[in-house]
Amino acid sequence: MKKIIMATSLALCLSSIQAQAANTYAQTKYPVVLAHGMFGWDKMLGVIDYWYQIPSDLRSNGASVYVTQVSGLESSEVRGEQLLKQVNDILAISGAAKVNLIGHSHGGHSVRYVAAMIPSKVASVTTMATPAKGAPLADLIVNGGKIGAIGTQVIQAAGTALNYLTGGSSQGLGVSANNSLVSLSTAGSAAFTAKFPQAMPTTACGEGAYEVNGVKYFSFAGTSPTTNMLDPLDPIVKIVSLAFNGADNDGFVGRCSAHVGKVIRDNYAMNHIDFMNHLFGLRALTTDPKAVYREQLNRLKLAGM
């Protein structure tokens, strides 16, 4: 009987230790700030998260996470300045000396901007599926003449509606499809990199500097435009991916274009939308987006960030 009790106690003790370990797995030294991409938001209609279940998963594993909202459609500099203000507010509220920045898609430009402006207050920058060297769809629209102009008008209308649904209009956030598309074009991204070259590769598909001005840089990318036949967004992503003419891409961003700093992995079985864990968690069975973020925070934790 004593052996059974001792065995049970040991099992409970081990279970407690494992639970405690799981609860601190993503507990970074500094708070984590999430920056959304084009058409992004914090909560749509107050209930639909841009980062579906990702912040809650990270928090359940010990992370301190802040979700930001900037203009869904604007230039990289405007969005970066909006994020900079929020990061300074987060630093003041949390009392933290630094933050870990994570940006998805165009949000990658935003976090690079903030790191360039206040490097002493940024521990790390992680870009997720960011078109650091530009996106073919943006090129097609910007250089598309009359058809491109119509496309810009459609995107402007969609962005304006979304700005209302996500509360951006009530926060005074503007909408400019043209500024957004120009910034995400190859030329626009090159101009942005000329101003903020930190951690950008100097070769076509290489890595950038792992650390610049005390800030460590990491990047991730996917190469599967379609990942779940039940996801109604997958056919749209697949159509957009045709602009790459067979080159590796996630539907919107090319594998090499996503390289910033240390490339952790650039061939996940994920498309561009999967990096938000949408549509409501429909994804490839082989890759859990939440685990990608969780493991990155553990990587930052182990590096003392």
C-alpha positions as CSV (number, residue, x, y, z in Angstrom):
1,M,0.0,0.0,0.0
2,K,2.9,2.3,0.9
3,K,4.5,1.6,-2.4
4,I,1.3,2.5,-4.3
5,I,1.0,5.8,-2.3
6,M,4.7,6.6,-3.0
7,A,4.3,5.8,-6.7
8,T,1.1,7.9,-6.9
9,S,2.8,10.8,-5.1
10,L,5.8,10.6,-7.4
11,A,3.6,10.6,-10.4
12,L,1.7,13.6,-9.2
13,C,5.0,15.4,-8.4
14,L,6.3,14.7,-11.9
15,S,3.0,15.8,-13.4
16,S,3.2,19.1,-11.5
17,I,6.8,19.6,-12.6
18,Q,5.8,19.0,-16.3
19,A,2.9,21.3,-16.0
20,Q,5.1,24.0,-14.5
21,A,7.6,23.5,-17.3
22,A,4.9,23.8,-19.9
23,N,3.6,26.9,-18.3
24,T,7.0,28.6,-18.6
25,Y,8.0,27.2,-21.9
26,A,7.4,30.5,-23.7
27,Q,8.2,32.8,-20.8
28,T,10.6,35.3,-22.4
29,K,12.5,37.8,-20.3
30,Y,10.9,40.7,-22.2
31,P,7.3,41.2,-23.3
32,V,6.3,40.0,-26.8
33,V,4.6,42.5,-29.2
34,L,2.7,41.2,-32.2
35,A,2.3,43.4,-35.3
36,H,-0.2,42.4,-38.0
37,G,0.1,42.6,-41.7
38,M,-1.9,44.2,-44.6
39,F,-5.7,44.3,-43.9
40,G,-4.8,43.4,-40.3
41,W,-6.5,44.1,-37.0
42,D,-6.5,43.3,-33.3
43,K,-10.1,42.1,-32.9
44,M,-12.7,42.3,-35.6
45,L,-16.1,43.2,-34.3
46,G,-14.6,42.7,-30.9
47,V,-14.5,38.9,-31.2
48,I,-12.4,37.7,-34.2
49,D,-8.7,37.7,-33.5
50,Y,-6.2,38.3,-36.3
51,W,-3.8,36.0,-34.5
52,Y,-6.3,33.2,-34.0
53,Q,-5.6,31.5,-30.7
54,I,-1.9,32.4,-30.9
55,P,-1.7,35.0,-28.1
56,S,-3.7,32.8,-25.7
57,D,-1.5,29.8,-26.4
58,L,1.6,31.9,-25.8
59,R,0.2,33.3,-22.6
60,S,-0.7,29.8,-21.3
61,N,2.9,29.0,-21.8
62,G,4.1,31.9,-19.7
63,A,4.5,34.7,-22.2
64,S,3.6,38.3,-21.7
65,V,1.9,39.2,-25.0
66,Y,0.7,42.5,-26.4
67,V,-1.4,42.7,-29.6
68,T,-1.2,45.9,-31.5
69,Q,-3.2,47.5,-34.3
70,V,-2.0,50.0,-36.9
71,S,-3.5,51.1,-40.3
72,G,-4.5,48.0,-42.3
73,L,-3.5,49.8,-45.5
74,E,-0.7,52.4,-45.3
75,S,3.0,52.9,-46.1
76,S,5.6,51.0,-44.2
77,E,6.8,54.2,-42.6
78,V,3.4,55.3,-41.4
79,R,2.6,51.9,-40.0
80,G,6.0,51.7,-38.4
81,E,5.5,55.1,-36.7
82,Q,2.1,54.0,-35.4
83,L,3.6,50.8,-34.0
84,L,6.5,52.8,-32.5
85,K,4.1,54.8,-30.4
86,Q,2.4,51.7,-29.2
87,V,5.7,50.0,-28.3
88,N,6.7,53.0,-26.3
89,D,3.3,52.8,-24.5
90,I,3.9,49.1,-23.8
91,L,7.3,49.7,-22.4
92,A,5.9,52.4,-20.1
93,I,3.0,50.2,-19.0
94,S,5.0,47.0,-18.5
95,G,8.0,48.6,-17.0
96,A,10.1,46.4,-19.2
97,A,13.5,47.5,-20.5
98,K,13.0,45.9,-23.9
99,V,10.5,44.1,-26.1
100,N,10.5,41.2,-28.5
101,L,8.9,42.2,-31.7
102,I,7.1,39.7,-34.1
103,G,5.6,40.9,-37.3
104,H,3.5,39.0,-39.9
105,S,3.6,40.0,-43.5
106,H,3.7,43.8,-43.8
107,G,4.0,43.8,-40.0
108,G,7.6,42.7,-40.7
109,H,8.4,46.1,-42.1
110,S,6.8,47.7,-39.1
111,V,8.9,45.8,-36.5
112,R,12.1,46.5,-38.6
113,Y,11.2,50.2,-38.5
114,V,10.7,50.2,-34.7
115,A,14.0,48.3,-34.2
116,A,15.8,50.8,-36.3
117,M,14.4,53.7,-34.4
118,I,14.8,52.4,-30.8
119,P,17.4,49.6,-31.0
120,S,18.3,49.9,-27.3
121,K,14.7,49.0,-26.4
122,V,14.3,46.0,-28.7
123,A,15.7,42.6,-27.8
124,S,14.7,40.8,-30.9
125,V,12.8,41.1,-34.2
126,T,11.1,38.1,-35.8
127,T,9.4,38.3,-39.2
128,M,6.8,35.8,-40.2
129,A,6.1,35.5,-44.0
130,T,7.2,39.0,-44.6
131,P,7.8,40.2,-48.2
132,A,11.1,42.0,-47.2
133,K,12.0,42.2,-50.9
134,G,8.5,42.8,-52.2
135,A,5.5,40.8,-53.4
136,P,4.6,40.0,-57.0
137,L,0.9,40.8,-56.5
138,A,1.8,44.3,-55.4
139,D,4.0,44.7,-58.5
140,L,1.2,43.5,-60.8
141,I,-1.2,46.0,-59.3
142,V,1.1,49.0,-59.0
143,N,2.4,48.5,-62.6
144,G,-0.9,47.3,-64.0
145,G,-2.1,50.5,-65.7
146,K,-5.9,51.0,-65.8
147,I,-6.5,47.4,-64.5
148,G,-4.1,48.0,-61.7
149,A,-5.9,51.3,-60.8
150,I,-9.2,49.4,-60.6
151,G,-7.6,46.8,-58.4
152,T,-6.3,49.6,-56.1
153,Q,-9.8,51.1,-55.9
154,V,-11.3,47.7,-54.9
155,I,-8.6,47.2,-52.3
156,Q,-9.2,50.7,-51.0
157,A,-12.9,50.0,-50.6
158,A,-12.3,46.7,-48.9
159,G,-9.8,48.3,-46.6
160,T,-12.1,51.1,-45.7
161,A,-14.9,48.6,-44.8
162,L,-12.5,46.5,-42.8
163,N,-11.2,49.6,-41.0
164,Y,-14.7,50.3,-39.8
165,L,-15.3,46.7,-38.7
166,T,-12.1,46.4,-36.8
167,G,-12.4,49.8,-35.0
168,G,-9.5,51.4,-36.8
169,S,-11.7,54.3,-38.0
170,S,-12.6,55.1,-34.4
171,Q,-8.9,55.1,-33.5
172,G,-8.2,57.6,-36.2
173,L,-6.3,55.1,-38.4
174,G,-6.2,56.0,-42.0
175,V,-6.5,53.8,-45.1
176,S,-4.4,54.1,-48.3
177,A,-4.3,51.1,-50.6
178,N,-2.0,52.9,-53.0
179,N,0.6,53.7,-50.2
180,S,0.4,50.1,-49.0
181,L,0.8,48.5,-52.4
182,V,3.7,50.8,-53.4
183,S,5.4,49.9,-50.1
184,L,5.0,46.2,-50.7
185,S,6.2,46.3,-54.3
186,T,9.7,45.3,-55.2
187,A,10.8,48.9,-55.7
188,G,9.0,50.1,-52.6
189,S,10.5,47.4,-50.4
190,A,14.0,48.1,-51.8
191,A,13.5,51.8,-51.0
192,F,12.5,50.9,-47.4
193,T,15.5,48.6,-47.1
194,A,17.8,51.4,-48.3
195,K,16.6,53.4,-45.3
196,F,16.5,50.5,-42.8
197,P,19.0,47.9,-44.0
198,Q,19.4,46.2,-40.6
199,A,19.7,42.4,-41.0
200,M,18.7,42.3,-44.7
201,P,20.6,39.8,-46.8
202,T,23.1,41.1,-49.4
203,T,22.6,38.1,-51.6
204,A,19.6,36.9,-53.6
205,C,18.5,34.1,-51.2
206,G,21.0,34.3,-48.3
207,E,20.7,35.3,-44.6
208,G,21.2,38.8,-43.1
209,A,23.3,39.7,-40.1
210,Y,22.0,37.8,-37.0
211,E,22.5,40.8,-34.7
212,V,22.6,44.5,-35.5
213,N,22.9,47.3,-32.8
214,G,22.2,44.7,-30.1
215,V,19.0,43.5,-31.7
216,K,18.8,39.9,-32.8
217,Y,16.9,39.1,-36.1
218,F,15.0,36.0,-37.1
219,S,12.7,35.1,-40.0
220,F,10.3,32.3,-41.0
221,A,8.6,31.4,-44.3
222,G,6.3,28.9,-45.8
223,T,6.1,27.3,-49.3
224,S,2.7,25.7,-49.5
225,P,0.0,27.9,-51.0
226,T,-2.7,25.3,-50.4
227,T,-2.7,23.4,-47.1
228,N,-6.3,22.3,-46.3
229,M,-9.0,21.5,-48.8
230,L,-11.6,22.5,-46.3
231,D,-10.3,26.1,-46.1
232,P,-12.3,28.4,-48.4
233,L,-9.3,30.8,-48.5
234,D,-6.9,28.3,-50.0
235,P,-8.2,28.5,-53.6
236,I,-7.8,32.3,-53.5
237,V,-4.2,32.0,-52.1
238,K,-3.5,29.4,-54.8
239,I,-4.6,31.8,-57.6
240,V,-2.5,34.6,-56.2
241,S,0.5,32.2,-56.1
242,L,0.4,31.9,-59.9
243,A,2.2,35.2,-60.0
244,F,5.4,33.5,-58.9
245,N,5.7,31.3,-62.0
246,G,6.6,28.2,-60.1
247,A,9.1,29.7,-57.6
248,D,8.7,28.6,-54.0
249,N,6.1,30.8,-52.2
250,D,3.3,30.8,-49.6
251,G,0.8,32.3,-52.0
252,F,1.7,35.9,-51.4
253,V,5.4,35.9,-50.4
254,G,8.4,34.2,-52.0
255,R,10.6,32.0,-49.9
256,C,13.7,34.1,-50.5
257,S,11.9,37.4,-50.1
258,A,11.0,36.5,-46.6
259,H,14.6,36.2,-45.5
260,V,15.6,38.6,-42.7
261,G,18.5,38.0,-40.3
262,K,18.8,34.3,-39.2
263,V,16.5,32.2,-41.2
264,I,15.1,29.6,-38.8
265,R,13.1,27.8,-41.5
266,D,11.8,28.9,-44.9
267,N,9.8,25.9,-46.1
268,Y,7.1,25.3,-43.6
269,A,3.9,23.5,-44.9
270,M,2.1,26.8,-44.4
271,N,0.6,29.4,-46.6
272,H,0.4,33.1,-45.9
273,I,-2.8,33.0,-44.0
274,D,-1.7,30.0,-41.9
275,F,0.8,32.2,-40.3
276,M,-2.2,33.9,-38.6
277,N,-3.6,30.4,-37.8
278,H,-6.6,31.3,-40.0
279,L,-9.2,30.4,-41.3
280,F,-10.0,29.6,-37.6
281,G,-7.3,27.0,-37.4
282,L,-7.8,25.2,-40.7
283,R,-4.3,24.2,-41.7
284,A,-2.0,21.4,-42.8
285,L,-1.9,18.4,-40.4
286,T,1.9,18.5,-40.4
287,T,2.4,22.0,-39.1
288,D,0.7,23.8,-36.2
289,P,1.2,27.6,-36.5
290,K,0.8,28.0,-32.7
291,A,3.7,25.7,-32.2
292,V,5.9,27.7,-34.5
293,Y,5.3,30.9,-32.4
294,R,5.6,28.9,-29.1
295,E,8.9,27.4,-30.2
296,Q,10.3,30.7,-31.3
297,L,9.5,32.2,-27.9
298,N,11.3,29.3,-26.2
299,R,14.3,30.0,-28.5
300,L,14.2,33.7,-27.4
301,K,13.9,32.6,-23.7
302,L,16.9,30.3,-23.9
303,A,18.9,33.1,-25.5
304,G,18.1,35.4,-22.5
305,M,15.5,37.5,-24.3
